[in-house]
Amino acid sequence: MPVISPFLIVNLNAFRQELATPRTSIQLCIIGIVGGICAASLIILFRLSAEWLQGLFLPKINEFGALEPYKRFILPCAGALAIALIAYLTGFKHYRMGIPFVIHRIKHYYGHIPFRTAINQFFGGTLALVCGFSVGREGPSVHLGAFGSSFFGQWLKFPHNSIRILSGCGIAAGISASFNTPFAAVIFVMEVVLREYKIHIFIPVMLAAACGTVLTRIVFGETQELSFIQFHDFSRWIYIYLIIFGILLGCLATLFNKTLMLVIRSFSHINMARRLLIAGLITGAVGYLLPDALGAHFHSAHVLIAQDGNIQLLIGVVAAKFLLTIVAIGLGIPGGIIGPVFVIGMLSGVVLAFPLGFFLDDVSDLNGSFSLLGMAGLMTAVIHAPLAALSAVMELSYSPEMILPTILVIVPAYVTSTQFLGNSSIFTQQLDYQKLPYTISSVMESLQKTGVLAVMNKEFRLLNQHSEFFYNNEQLISTTNREQDIAVVRYSLDINGASEYSLVEYEKQKDDGAMCLTFIPMQGINFQATLAEVYSLLEVNRHGAVYVFSTTAEEIVGVITWKTLRYHLHKASY
């Protein structure tokens, strides 16, 4: 049996205590790097698995048009059956996954991702990408990244507040490893998932994103996903049209979100296996007629745009992609929504640039520029993440000169979608429908950032009621009065032999001035907990204390009183 060094245990406890404090530290940077490596490795394995499987029957990755028509029909149907089988083996109750589910778990479970959902996401997401469903790999990347990183924190029993940060690190590393976009990954985590901007969170998330990029470039090379698209500057008068362009994208995004939610509601009464099979049949039927509509790959869309400028074909593919994405996501195919939204945005951008042909001799030079602008505008209005959309498209295409035109598209798209059409983020709509909470009060959100190890009082006096050295009441009053800054805790056993702890307090009677002892029962809380859990236990009486225990309830390591919690809650911060 291996012997664990006491020195290692002591150092790990000191490491945990530093992580419990919401501040930038070397310890937090270390777990950001390690968590990023864990998450990125998992995503790279996921990508390699999908590419290897496609290489078995496709001459080139995502080139579904090379298959015979009947094979294009059979492939999604077989994929849907395989996904349903995996869901059955792991349990359909564990078939919750993707970005909305991760947001919920981070807000209310500190980023703890159930293992079986990760299994569903890895194998189901791989099959969905391989079989031509219109889904993106960012959904599995976010889910698996959060799982891989948080699992590392749970294994070492880090404080829950640091595991929450670790989950954000895993998501950033996962997106970075999936798309080779470290900056966009950081912005996505802050704007969409965590929805807060704190320096002590920024630093480890940036380190994790950097690790994801380094690893993915080692495996897949330096090439960016959209480096083949060139952004060409255009006349300033076209900037006026960009506002109209953004408004139209806002309308398209609203239609997309509302139609997707309609499909989700309409098919909710059908069991999961049948829903998956319906998605496979519809995808196979459309793929049989229009192979360009299968998958959600950027290069395939670019090749379609560059072919001959056939506007009728582009409109048909946009409509088909619109349908297949809504069917796949709405009926439960595992995968992300951002990838197909990007592709729809690319194609829609080229289609919406076509009217400029009435004023220009040749609009083909604008195809690349408007495809990028379409991606940014549609993503902004669908998931309500304007900064993430701007940074993602700019980084994917290596085109910093597109910042100003993109802003002119993003703003009207967002305002049109939200204010005039009442469209909310597709993620929040999915969470509301699934009745998964994703909001939290400002008090609880603040308290979740600090672990109990950072605040608890280690200097406490533990008195055993059953010991022959147990103090009498006069001695207890004297001890409590003499050591006012030290919590006095009475330890006893109930009739069943279970440990009980009580906080010893005293007060002077108004009538005769006598001292009255009070024994306030204390509840235990695990050392990984945050002050939010302490607040939940004490907020009813707004008095008393909790004791912090290590591995078992008998191993008390600290005490937190309501007075300490209140001081921390009202403490001024910058």
C-alpha positions as CSV (number, residue, x, y, z in Angstrom):
1,M,0.0,0.0,0.0
2,P,1.6,3.4,-1.0
3,V,2.5,5.7,1.8
4,I,1.4,9.4,1.4
5,S,4.0,11.8,2.7
6,P,2.7,14.2,5.4
7,F,4.7,16.9,3.8
8,L,2.7,16.4,0.6
9,I,-0.6,16.6,2.5
10,V,0.4,19.8,4.2
11,N,1.5,21.4,1.0
12,L,-1.7,20.3,-0.7
13,N,-3.8,21.8,2.1
14,A,-1.8,25.1,1.8
15,F,-2.4,25.0,-2.0
16,R,-6.2,24.5,-1.4
17,Q,-6.3,27.4,1.0
18,E,-4.7,29.8,-1.4
19,L,-7.2,28.6,-4.1
20,A,-10.1,29.4,-1.8
21,T,-9.1,33.1,-1.9
22,P,-10.5,35.1,-4.9
23,R,-7.2,36.6,-6.0
24,T,-4.6,36.1,-8.7
25,S,-2.0,33.7,-7.5
26,I,0.7,31.3,-8.8
27,Q,-1.5,28.4,-7.6
28,L,-4.4,29.6,-9.7
29,C,-2.2,30.0,-12.7
30,I,-0.9,26.4,-12.2
31,I,-4.3,24.8,-12.1
32,G,-5.3,26.9,-15.2
33,I,-2.4,25.5,-17.1
34,V,-3.0,21.9,-16.0
35,G,-6.7,22.2,-16.5
36,G,-6.2,23.6,-19.9
37,I,-3.9,20.8,-20.9
38,C,-6.4,18.2,-19.6
39,A,-9.2,19.8,-21.5
40,A,-7.3,20.4,-24.7
41,S,-6.0,16.8,-24.8
42,L,-9.6,15.5,-24.6
43,I,-10.7,17.8,-27.4
44,I,-7.8,16.9,-29.7
45,L,-8.7,13.2,-29.1
46,F,-12.3,14.1,-30.0
47,R,-11.3,15.8,-33.2
48,L,-8.9,13.1,-34.2
49,S,-11.6,10.4,-33.7
50,A,-14.0,12.2,-35.9
51,E,-11.5,12.8,-38.7
52,W,-10.2,9.2,-38.5
53,L,-13.8,7.8,-38.8
54,Q,-14.5,10.1,-41.8
55,G,-11.3,9.1,-43.4
56,L,-12.5,5.5,-43.5
57,F,-15.2,6.2,-46.1
58,L,-14.6,9.8,-47.4
59,P,-11.8,10.7,-49.9
60,K,-11.5,14.1,-48.0
61,I,-12.8,15.3,-44.7
62,N,-16.4,16.5,-44.8
63,E,-16.6,15.9,-48.6
64,F,-20.1,14.2,-48.4
65,G,-20.8,15.0,-52.1
66,A,-18.3,12.3,-53.0
67,L,-20.7,9.6,-51.6
68,E,-23.3,8.0,-53.7
69,P,-26.8,9.4,-53.1
70,Y,-28.1,6.3,-51.3
71,K,-25.1,6.3,-49.0
72,R,-25.8,9.9,-48.1
73,F,-29.3,8.9,-47.1
74,I,-28.2,5.8,-45.1
75,L,-25.3,7.5,-43.3
76,P,-27.3,9.9,-41.1
77,C,-29.9,7.2,-40.3
78,A,-27.2,4.8,-39.2
79,G,-25.6,7.6,-37.1
80,A,-28.9,8.4,-35.4
81,L,-29.4,4.7,-34.5
82,A,-25.9,4.6,-33.1
83,I,-26.4,7.8,-31.1
84,A,-29.7,6.4,-29.7
85,L,-27.9,3.2,-28.7
86,I,-25.2,5.1,-26.8
87,A,-27.9,7.1,-25.0
88,Y,-29.7,4.0,-24.1
89,L,-26.6,2.3,-22.6
90,T,-25.7,5.4,-20.6
91,G,-29.2,6.2,-19.6
92,F,-31.5,8.7,-21.3
93,K,-31.7,10.8,-18.2
94,H,-28.0,11.6,-18.7
95,Y,-28.7,12.8,-22.2
96,R,-28.4,16.5,-21.2
97,M,-25.4,18.1,-22.8
98,G,-24.0,21.1,-24.7
99,I,-23.5,24.7,-23.9
100,P,-26.8,25.4,-22.1
101,F,-26.3,22.5,-19.8
102,V,-22.8,23.6,-19.0
103,I,-24.0,27.1,-18.2
104,H,-26.5,25.6,-15.7
105,R,-23.9,23.4,-14.1
106,I,-21.4,26.2,-13.6
107,K,-24.0,28.6,-12.1
108,H,-25.5,26.1,-9.7
109,Y,-23.0,23.2,-9.3
110,Y,-19.6,25.0,-9.6
111,G,-18.9,23.3,-13.0
112,H,-19.3,19.7,-11.9
113,I,-20.1,17.8,-15.1
114,P,-21.6,14.3,-14.7
115,F,-19.4,11.6,-16.2
116,R,-22.2,9.9,-18.2
117,T,-23.1,13.1,-20.0
118,A,-19.5,13.5,-21.1
119,I,-19.6,9.9,-22.5
120,N,-22.7,10.8,-24.5
121,Q,-21.1,14.0,-25.7
122,F,-17.9,12.4,-26.8
123,F,-19.2,9.4,-28.7
124,G,-22.5,11.0,-29.7
125,G,-20.8,14.2,-30.9
126,T,-18.2,12.2,-32.8
127,L,-20.9,10.2,-34.7
128,A,-23.0,13.4,-35.4
129,L,-20.0,15.1,-37.0
130,V,-19.0,11.9,-38.9
131,C,-22.5,11.2,-40.3
132,G,-23.1,14.7,-41.7
133,F,-25.5,16.2,-39.2
134,S,-25.6,20.0,-39.3
135,V,-24.0,20.5,-35.9
136,G,-20.8,22.1,-34.8
137,R,-17.9,20.7,-32.7
138,E,-17.9,23.6,-30.3
139,G,-20.8,22.1,-28.3
140,P,-18.9,19.0,-27.5
141,S,-15.7,21.1,-27.0
142,V,-17.4,23.2,-24.3
143,H,-18.9,20.2,-22.6
144,L,-15.9,18.0,-22.7
145,G,-13.5,20.8,-21.9
146,A,-15.5,21.7,-18.7
147,F,-15.6,18.0,-17.8
148,G,-11.9,17.3,-18.3
149,S,-10.8,20.4,-16.4
150,S,-13.2,20.2,-13.5
151,F,-12.6,16.4,-13.1
152,F,-9.0,17.3,-12.3
153,G,-10.1,19.7,-9.6
154,Q,-12.6,17.3,-8.1
155,W,-10.0,14.5,-8.0
156,L,-7.7,16.7,-5.9
157,K,-10.6,18.1,-3.8
158,F,-10.0,21.7,-4.6
159,P,-12.4,24.3,-3.2
160,H,-15.5,24.6,-5.2
161,N,-14.9,28.2,-6.2
162,S,-11.6,27.2,-7.9
163,I,-13.4,24.2,-9.6
164,R,-15.8,26.8,-11.1
165,I,-12.8,28.7,-12.5
166,L,-11.3,25.4,-13.7
167,S,-14.4,24.7,-15.6
168,G,-14.1,28.1,-17.3
169,C,-10.4,27.2,-18.1
170,G,-11.5,23.9,-19.6
171,I,-14.1,25.6,-21.8
172,A,-11.5,28.2,-23.0
173,A,-9.0,25.5,-23.7
174,G,-11.6,23.3,-25.5
175,I,-12.7,26.1,-27.8
176,S,-9.1,27.2,-28.4
177,A,-8.2,23.6,-29.2
178,S,-11.2,23.2,-31.5
179,F,-10.8,26.4,-33.5
180,N,-7.3,27.6,-32.8
181,T,-8.7,30.9,-31.5
182,P,-7.3,31.7,-28.0
183,F,-8.6,35.2,-27.7
184,A,-12.1,34.4,-28.9
185,A,-12.2,31.5,-26.5
186,V,-11.4,33.8,-23.5
187,I,-14.1,36.3,-24.6
188,F,-16.6,33.5,-25.1
189,V,-16.1,32.2,-21.6
190,M,-16.4,35.6,-20.0
191,E,-19.3,36.8,-22.1
192,V,-21.5,33.7,-22.6
193,V,-20.6,31.2,-19.8
194,L,-19.3,33.0,-16.7
195,R,-20.8,36.4,-17.6
196,E,-18.4,38.3,-15.4
197,Y,-15.0,40.0,-15.8
198,K,-12.6,39.5,-12.9
199,I,-8.8,39.7,-13.2
200,H,-8.3,36.6,-11.0
201,I,-10.5,34.6,-13.4
202,F,-9.1,36.2,-16.6
203,I,-5.5,35.1,-15.9
204,P,-6.0,31.3,-15.6
205,V,-8.6,31.3,-18.4
206,M,-6.1,33.0,-20.7
207,L,-3.4,30.5,-19.7
208,A,-5.7,27.6,-20.4
209,A,-6.7,29.1,-23.8
210,A,-3.0,29.5,-24.7
211,C,-2.3,25.8,-23.7
212,G,-5.2,24.7,-26.0
213,T,-3.8,26.7,-28.9
214,V,-0.3,25.4,-28.4
215,L,-1.4,21.8,-28.3
216,T,-3.8,22.1,-31.3
217,R,-1.1,23.8,-33.4
218,I,1.3,21.0,-32.6
219,V,-1.2,18.4,-33.8
220,F,-3.1,20.2,-36.5
221,G,-0.7,22.9,-37.7
222,E,-0.8,26.7,-37.7
223,T,-3.6,27.1,-40.2
224,Q,-6.7,29.1,-39.2
225,E,-10.2,27.8,-40.0
226,L,-11.0,30.8,-42.2
227,S,-7.5,31.8,-43.4
228,F,-8.6,31.0,-47.0
229,I,-11.2,33.9,-46.9
230,Q,-9.7,37.3,-47.6
231,F,-11.5,40.4,-46.3
232,H,-11.4,43.1,-49.0
233,D,-12.0,46.6,-48.1
234,F,-14.8,48.4,-50.0
235,S,-16.2,51.8,-50.7
236,R,-17.4,53.9,-47.7
237,W,-20.9,54.3,-49.2
238,I,-21.4,50.5,-48.7
239,Y,-21.2,51.1,-44.9
240,I,-24.7,52.5,-45.1
241,Y,-25.8,49.2,-46.6
242,L,-24.1,47.3,-43.7
243,I,-26.8,48.7,-41.3
244,I,-29.6,47.3,-43.5
245,F,-27.5,44.1,-43.8
246,G,-27.3,43.9,-40.0
247,I,-31.1,44.4,-39.6
248,L,-31.8,41.6,-42.0
249,L,-29.4,39.3,-40.1
250,G,-31.2,40.2,-36.9
251,C,-34.5,39.2,-38.5
252,L,-33.0,35.9,-39.7
253,A,-31.6,35.1,-36.3
254,T,-35.0,35.7,-34.7
255,L,-36.6,33.4,-37.2
256,F,-34.0,30.8,-36.5
257,N,-34.4,30.9,-32.7
258,K,-38.1,30.9,-32.7
259,T,-38.3,28.1,-35.2
260,L,-35.8,26.0,-33.3
261,M,-37.8,26.4,-30.0
262,L,-41.0,25.6,-31.9
263,V,-39.4,22.3,-33.0
264,I,-38.2,21.5,-29.5
265,R,-41.6,22.1,-28.0
266,S,-43.5,20.3,-30.8
267,F,-41.5,17.1,-30.6
268,S,-41.0,17.0,-26.8
269,H,-43.8,14.4,-26.3
270,I,-41.9,11.9,-28.6
271,N,-39.4,9.7,-26.9
272,M,-35.7,10.4,-27.5
273,A,-34.9,7.4,-29.7
274,R,-37.7,8.2,-32.1
275,R,-36.7,11.9,-32.2
276,L,-33.1,11.0,-33.1
277,L,-34.3,8.6,-35.9
278,I,-36.6,11.4,-37.3
279,A,-33.6,13.7,-37.4
280,G,-31.6,11.0,-39.2
281,L,-34.3,10.4,-41.8
282,I,-34.8,14.1,-42.5
283,T,-31.0,14.8,-42.8
284,G,-30.6,11.7,-45.0
285,A,-33.5,12.8,-47.3
286,V,-32.1,16.3,-47.7
287,G,-28.6,15.0,-48.1
288,Y,-29.8,12.6,-50.9
289,L,-31.0,15.6,-52.9
290,L,-28.5,18.3,-51.8
291,P,-25.1,17.0,-50.5
292,D,-23.8,20.5,-50.0
293,A,-26.3,20.9,-47.1
294,L,-24.6,18.1,-45.0
295,G,-22.2,18.9,-42.3
296,A,-21.1,22.3,-41.0
297,H,-17.7,22.8,-42.4
298,F,-16.3,26.3,-43.3
299,H,-14.3,25.1,-46.3
300,S,-17.2,23.3,-47.9
301,A,-19.3,26.5,-47.7
302,H,-16.4,28.5,-49.2
303,V,-16.0,26.1,-52.1
304,L,-19.7,26.4,-52.7
305,I,-19.5,30.2,-52.7
306,A,-16.5,30.3,-55.0
307,Q,-18.0,27.8,-57.6
308,D,-19.9,30.1,-60.0
309,G,-21.9,32.5,-58.0
310,N,-25.1,30.6,-58.6
311,I,-27.5,32.6,-56.3
312,Q,-30.4,30.1,-56.7
313,L,-28.1,27.3,-55.5
314,L,-26.9,29.4,-52.6
315,I,-30.4,30.3,-51.5
316,G,-31.3,26.6,-51.7
317,V,-28.4,25.5,-49.6
318,V,-29.1,28.3,-47.0
319,A,-32.7,27.0,-46.7
320,A,-31.5,23.4,-46.4
321,K,-28.9,24.3,-43.8
322,F,-31.5,26.3,-41.9
323,L,-33.8,23.3,-41.9
324,L,-31.2,20.6,-41.1
325,T,-29.7,22.7,-38.2
326,I,-33.0,23.2,-36.6
327,V,-33.9,19.5,-37.0
328,A,-30.6,18.3,-35.6
329,I,-30.4,20.6,-32.6
330,G,-34.2,20.6,-32.0
331,L,-34.5,16.8,-32.0
332,G,-31.5,16.2,-29.8
333,I,-28.5,15.3,-32.0
334,P,-25.4,16.0,-29.9
335,G,-23.4,18.9,-31.2
336,G,-23.0,22.6,-31.2
337,I,-25.1,25.4,-32.7
338,I,-22.4,27.9,-33.3
339,G,-20.7,26.0,-36.2
340,P,-23.8,25.7,-38.4
341,V,-24.8,29.3,-37.5
342,F,-21.4,30.4,-38.8
343,V,-22.0,28.4,-42.0
344,I,-25.5,29.8,-42.4
345,G,-24.1,33.3,-41.8
346,M,-21.4,32.8,-44.4
347,L,-23.9,31.8,-47.1
348,S,-26.5,34.4,-46.0
349,G,-23.9,37.1,-46.2
350,V,-23.1,36.3,-49.8
351,V,-26.9,36.1,-50.7
352,L,-27.6,39.4,-49.0
353,A,-24.7,41.1,-50.8
354,F,-26.3,40.2,-54.1
355,P,-28.5,43.4,-54.3
356,L,-25.3,45.4,-54.5
357,G,-24.9,44.1,-58.0
358,F,-27.4,46.7,-59.1
359,F,-24.9,49.4,-58.2
360,L,-21.6,47.6,-58.9
361,D,-20.3,45.9,-62.0
362,D,-18.9,42.9,-60.0
363,V,-19.8,41.9,-56.5
364,S,-17.7,38.7,-56.4
365,D,-14.9,40.6,-54.7
366,L,-17.3,41.3,-51.8
367,N,-18.2,37.6,-51.3
368,G,-15.4,37.0,-48.8
369,S,-16.0,40.2,-46.9
370,F,-19.8,39.7,-46.6
371,S,-19.4,36.0,-45.7
372,L,-17.3,37.0,-42.7
373,L,-19.7,39.9,-41.8
374,G,-22.6,37.5,-42.1
375,M,-21.0,35.1,-39.6
376,A,-20.4,37.8,-37.0
377,G,-23.9,39.3,-37.3
378,L,-25.8,36.1,-37.2
379,M,-23.9,34.7,-34.3
380,T,-24.4,37.9,-32.4
381,A,-28.1,37.9,-32.8
382,V,-28.5,34.1,-32.2
383,I,-26.5,33.7,-28.9
384,H,-26.3,37.4,-27.9
385,A,-22.5,37.6,-27.7
386,P,-21.4,40.5,-29.8
387,L,-17.8,40.7,-28.5
388,A,-17.3,37.0,-28.8
389,A,-18.6,37.1,-32.4
390,L,-16.4,39.9,-33.4
391,S,-13.2,38.4,-31.9
392,A,-14.0,34.9,-33.3
393,V,-14.5,36.0,-36.9
394,M,-11.5,38.4,-36.7
395,E,-9.3,35.7,-35.3
396,L,-10.5,32.9,-37.6
397,S,-9.8,35.0,-40.7
398,Y,-6.7,36.9,-39.5
399,S,-8.4,40.1,-40.6
400,P,-8.1,42.9,-38.0
401,E,-9.2,45.5,-40.7
402,M,-12.8,44.1,-40.5
403,I,-13.4,45.5,-37.0
404,L,-15.2,48.7,-38.0
405,P,-17.5,47.1,-40.7
406,T,-18.3,44.2,-38.3
407,I,-19.4,46.7,-35.6
408,L,-21.7,48.3,-38.1
409,V,-23.3,44.9,-38.7
410,I,-23.3,43.6,-35.2
411,V,-25.0,46.5,-33.5
412,P,-28.1,46.7,-35.8
413,A,-28.4,42.9,-35.8
414,Y,-28.3,42.8,-32.0
415,V,-30.7,45.7,-31.4
416,T,-33.1,44.5,-34.1
417,S,-33.2,41.0,-32.6
418,T,-33.6,42.0,-29.0
419,Q,-35.5,45.3,-28.9
420,F,-37.7,45.2,-31.9
421,L,-38.3,41.4,-32.3
422,G,-38.1,40.3,-28.6
423,N,-35.5,37.6,-29.3
424,S,-33.4,36.4,-26.5
425,S,-30.3,34.2,-26.6
426,I,-31.0,30.7,-27.8
427,F,-29.1,29.3,-24.8
428,T,-31.4,31.0,-22.3
429,Q,-34.5,30.0,-24.2
430,Q,-33.3,26.4,-24.1
431,L,-32.6,26.6,-20.4
432,D,-36.0,28.2,-19.6
433,Y,-37.7,25.4,-21.6
434,Q,-35.8,22.7,-19.8
435,K,-36.4,24.4,-16.4
436,L,-32.7,24.5,-15.7
437,P,-31.9,27.5,-13.5
438,Y,-29.0,29.7,-14.7
439,T,-29.5,32.9,-12.7
440,I,-28.3,33.5,-9.2
441,S,-28.6,36.5,-6.7
442,S,-25.8,39.0,-6.5
443,V,-25.2,38.0,-2.9
444,M,-24.8,34.3,-3.6
445,E,-22.7,35.1,-6.7
446,S,-20.4,37.2,-4.6
447,L,-20.1,34.5,-1.8
448,Q,-19.5,31.7,-4.3
449,K,-16.2,33.3,-5.2
450,T,-14.6,32.6,-1.8
451,G,-14.0,29.2,-0.2
452,V,-14.5,28.5,3.5
453,L,-10.8,27.7,3.8
454,A,-10.0,31.3,3.2
455,V,-12.2,32.7,5.9
456,M,-12.7,30.1,8.6
457,N,-11.2,30.6,12.1
458,K,-8.7,27.9,12.8
459,E,-8.1,29.3,16.4
460,F,-11.0,27.7,18.2
461,R,-11.3,25.9,21.5
462,L,-12.9,22.5,21.3
463,L,-14.3,21.2,24.6
464,N,-15.4,17.6,25.0
465,Q,-18.5,17.3,27.2
466,H,-17.7,13.7,28.0
467,S,-14.1,14.3,29.0
468,E,-13.2,14.3,32.7
469,F,-11.5,17.6,32.1
470,F,-14.7,19.2,30.8
471,Y,-15.2,22.7,32.2
472,N,-18.1,23.7,34.4
473,N,-20.3,26.7,33.5
474,E,-18.2,29.2,35.5
475,Q,-15.1,28.0,33.7
476,L,-16.8,28.2,30.3
477,I,-17.9,31.8,31.0
478,S,-14.4,32.7,32.1
479,T,-12.9,31.0,29.0
480,T,-15.4,32.6,26.6
481,N,-14.9,36.0,28.2
482,R,-11.1,35.8,28.2
483,E,-10.8,34.5,24.6
484,Q,-13.4,36.7,22.8
485,D,-11.7,36.3,19.4
486,I,-11.6,32.5,19.7
487,A,-14.7,30.5,19.1
488,V,-15.5,28.1,21.9
489,V,-17.1,24.9,20.6
490,R,-18.7,22.1,22.7
491,Y,-18.4,18.6,21.4
492,S,-20.8,15.9,22.5
493,L,-22.5,12.6,21.3
494,D,-26.2,12.2,20.7
495,I,-28.1,9.1,21.8
496,N,-27.1,7.3,18.5
497,G,-23.4,8.1,19.0
498,A,-23.2,10.7,16.3
499,S,-21.0,13.8,16.9
500,E,-22.7,17.1,17.7
501,Y,-21.1,20.5,17.9
502,S,-22.4,23.6,19.6
503,L,-21.2,27.2,19.7
504,V,-20.8,28.4,23.3
505,E,-22.0,32.0,23.9
506,Y,-23.0,33.9,27.0
507,E,-24.9,37.1,27.7
508,K,-25.6,39.1,30.9
509,Q,-29.2,39.0,32.2
510,K,-30.9,42.4,32.4
511,D,-32.5,41.8,35.7
512,D,-29.9,40.4,38.0
513,G,-26.8,40.8,35.9
514,A,-26.1,37.0,36.0
515,M,-24.3,35.3,33.1
516,C,-26.3,33.0,30.9
517,L,-24.7,30.4,28.8
518,T,-26.2,29.5,25.4
519,F,-25.3,26.5,23.3
520,I,-26.1,27.1,19.6
521,P,-26.2,23.9,17.5
522,M,-23.8,24.0,14.6
523,Q,-24.1,22.3,11.2
524,G,-21.1,20.9,9.4
525,I,-19.9,21.9,6.0
526,N,-17.2,20.4,3.8
527,F,-13.9,22.1,3.5
528,Q,-14.5,22.4,-0.3
529,A,-17.6,24.5,0.2
530,T,-17.9,28.2,-0.4
531,L,-19.4,31.0,1.7
532,A,-22.6,30.7,-0.3
533,E,-23.3,27.4,1.4
534,V,-22.5,28.9,4.8
535,Y,-24.9,31.8,4.0
536,S,-27.7,29.3,3.1
537,L,-27.4,27.6,6.5
538,L,-27.2,30.7,8.6
539,E,-29.4,33.2,6.7
540,V,-32.7,32.1,8.4
541,N,-31.6,33.0,12.0
542,R,-28.8,35.4,11.0
543,H,-26.9,34.1,14.0
544,G,-24.8,31.2,15.1
545,A,-21.9,29.4,13.3
546,V,-21.0,26.4,11.2
547,Y,-18.0,24.1,11.6
548,V,-15.8,23.1,8.7
549,F,-14.7,19.5,8.5
550,S,-12.2,17.6,6.5
551,T,-12.9,14.1,5.3
552,T,-15.4,13.1,8.0
553,A,-17.7,15.2,10.2
554,E,-15.5,14.4,13.3
555,E,-12.5,16.1,11.7
556,I,-13.3,19.7,12.5
557,V,-10.7,22.1,11.0
558,G,-12.3,25.5,11.5
559,V,-15.3,27.6,12.5
560,I,-17.2,30.4,10.6
561,T,-19.6,32.6,12.6
562,W,-22.4,34.7,11.2
563,K,-20.4,37.8,12.4
564,T,-17.4,36.7,10.2
565,L,-19.7,36.0,7.2
566,R,-21.4,39.4,7.6
567,Y,-18.1,41.2,7.7
568,H,-16.9,39.4,4.6
569,L,-20.2,40.2,2.8
570,H,-20.1,43.9,3.6
571,K,-16.3,44.3,3.1
572,A,-15.5,47.0,0.5
573,S,-13.9,45.8,-2.7
574,Y,-12.4,47.4,-5.7
